[in-house]
């Protein structure tokens, strides 16, 4: 209140007040700024006290790699089973994009404590100092997967070079197999995805990208192998009406990551409980429904070094690929 009184009486910006009064105001303002800085610096860091309780649930972020309701249902079943075995409360939610999950993890007050990020998104989140890998998924016994380029069977497209100037359906631009690796492959052929391609449609999921090709919304689409099989119920002839013209190199699988600073004891309990899910029919069904995970293995950050080397060799900057 005293500061407001001084500013009203001796407003230095209206020509009123003497020079010594202005100096007083400057000193007071300086003290206020310094006090504010000290107050902010002394604010407590994010508290993990009570994490995993009803009052402070563990927020688990996923992205819609497939149909959103199915993904969420699978992870909700996972959360229920983990609660039964550990008493820890997990609250899953499906974000609209990888970027949204990374943003949630990177806030000073995290809005996501653990996540199921794909390779490039994890590397980006780790680069920002927000995430640490704990588990990598396996499918068909492998911790790697491949992407694919799909076109209509009668389109006339036969090679990646043929796709120059074509319109493109991708799940989103932070998707490893849906956009990042294809962009690198195109660059290797002298095709700049920013200037040499037609419209890029971010379909929202790998399955939606494949449906976009089927429906003629795009000339070609990219996804994991083989996202088309997940929508055969809606498009019974999709495997006949579309075809794969190229397959991407091995990519590390998606997995489960924790926000940097997450309590190690709680993390260890969760990792053990998640791994145990694959020993039960109910757990396997939940993981398959969510992300087609047939298993998970513990991995450290060095698991992603070969992928980082691919990025480095391409000459493409992570921030540029992320659109930052």
Secondary structure, 3 states (H helix, E strand, C coil): CHHHHHHHHCCCCCCCCCHHHHHHHHHHHHHHHHHHHHHHHCCCCCCCCCCCCCCCCEEEEEECCCCHHHHHHHHHHHHHHHHHHHCCCEEEEEECCHHHHHHHHHCCCCCCCEECCCHHHHHHHHHCCCEEEEEEEEECCECEECEEEEEECCCCCCCHHHHCCCCEEECCCCCHHHHHHHHHHHHHCCCCCCCCCCCEEECCCHHHHHHHHHCCCCCEEEEECCHHHHHCCCCCCHHHHEEEEEECCCEECCEEEEECCCCHHHHHHHHHHHHHHCCCHHHHHHHHHHHCCCEEEECCHHHHHHHHHHHHHHCCCHHHHCCC
